[in-house]
Amino acid sequence: MDISTNTPPLASSRRGVFFYKIPLLGWIARDVAHGDESNLYFALIAFMSLWGIAALTFGLPGLYLPALGLVPVCFFMLIWISLGRIDPVDGDAGAAQE
């Protein structure tokens, strides 16, 4: 018996379970994904506030290093947009082409 047959049913059916297990980020991600619609805005305000605090604390490196860290996210988003699919994560990739 390997680890794949021993997973609980909830963990095997939910996407992003691994990301939800990260202590602080998983809690925020779960709130944004499954919570109230306003949680997305609260998470964006918290992210921007932390970025501003980093800029005030560390100066210019606190301003541009988070932006540099978000470059892979921007590349992923550009590639995802250029694919022309609506939602490839949920398996509805062919819905845009029907």
PyMOL commands that set and color helices and strands:
alter all, ss='L'
color gray80, all
select helices_A, chain A and resi 3-6+9-13+17-20+23-34+38-58+60-69+71-83+93-96
alter helices_A, ss='H'
color red, helices_A
deselect
rebuild
show_as cartoon
